[in-house]
């Protein structure tokens, strides 16, 4: 039986999250992830303030499901 719930139950399907919220799901360090972001191979953050960036949960789920083929 198929469900519409995300595979990663602890990370809501919609909304915004910080790196610490999804770090355990991606299996890489912050610096490695940010290198992928810089190269356009990972979701781009949204700046909420000078020191705070967030990511769309939908984008993070797509990245977790297919990190090699992720397209923004």
Secondary structure, DSSP 8 states (H G I E B T S, - for coil): ---SS-SSTTS-SSSEE-HHHHHHHHTS-HHHHHHHHHTTSS---EEEETTEEEEEHHHHHHHHH-STT---
